[in-house]
Amino acid sequence: MNNILSFFQESTERVEKFLDNRLVYSNVYTDKLTEGMRYSVFAGGKRLRPALVYASYGIFSDNYDYVTPFATAIEVLHTYSLIHDDLPAMDNDNMRRGKPSNHIAFGEAQAILAGDALLTKAFEIMSDYTIAPNIPDNIRVKAVYKLALAAGDLGMIGGQYADIAAEGRKPVAELVKFIHKNKTAALIECAVYLGGIAGGANDKQIDQLISFGKYAGLAFQVIDDILDITSSSETLGKNVQKDINSHKATYPAVYSLEGAKQKAEQYINKACKSLEIFGDKADMLLSIAKFIMERKS
């Protein structure tokens, strides 16, 4: 476990150093906007998605600075999604990572704008040739396109819409899997794709990485559903029992708590099996899969 925690810490340090230099106060008229962006970006968290970018890239190379723009972009985009998720019109959460949610700290309008700014900042970072001019144009375009697909109506936003539309309805397995696959797994799948394509993975290797990301992402959200029931606000850093109170479509609601745990294990086993072609070069991804299953927050 110490090895994976060290890897998370190293990933966090690279991303935060990059962002500290990128999210700067540009003028007095937008200082508060920048403050709101930095408030959520530097609020802590596991930095799981950047770690997945680095771990999948690490199968092919250990020159991690090369892929830091991709790792940073996906974390910035993820942070935007959390800001918007917490809004009163969405999940209406007043706490995130043990701190007041962005809209509690800065007001709803500014939180919306901070989220919008971070979303566009992600694509600014990925498409800025001055940051990493040695990334080939075709790789950069593929990466930007994949992130756009994962984040939009065919991915995260589509899943979020289905999640909200399903509130109060009797959950069924097919719907719950659709929500989880798009709302959560799409961005995790994208993270391993970004690391793989930056590292020069061939088509077969990319397919296996995508398979890993899909199943690891599904397991991550199932565990999230379970922790909402079994954990505490102090441990998670956010409100618990929200899914039950909002009548959300979740795996425990469909399969029971024990059944949901079994589904998470099945997904993680499938994720790990996807990595067999890489041998011990995928050890860090396997460690992350284990972390996903064992995490408490």
Buried (B, 14 or more C-beta within 10 A) or exposed (E): EEEBEEBBEBBBEBBBEBBEEBBEEEEEEBEBBBBBBBBBBEBEBBBBBBBBBBBBBBBBEEEBEBBBBBBBBBBBBBBBBBBBBBBEEBBBBEBBBBBBBBBBBBEEEBBBBBBBBBBEBBBBBBBBEEBBEEBEEEBBEBBBEBBBBBBEEEBBBBBBBBBBEBEEEEBEEEBBBBBBBBBBBBBBBBBBBBBBBBBEBEEEBBBBBBBBBBBBBBBBBBBBBBBBBEBEEEEBBBBBEBBBEBBBBBBBBBBEEEEBBEBBEBBBBBBBEBBEEBEEEBBBBBBBBBBBBEEEB
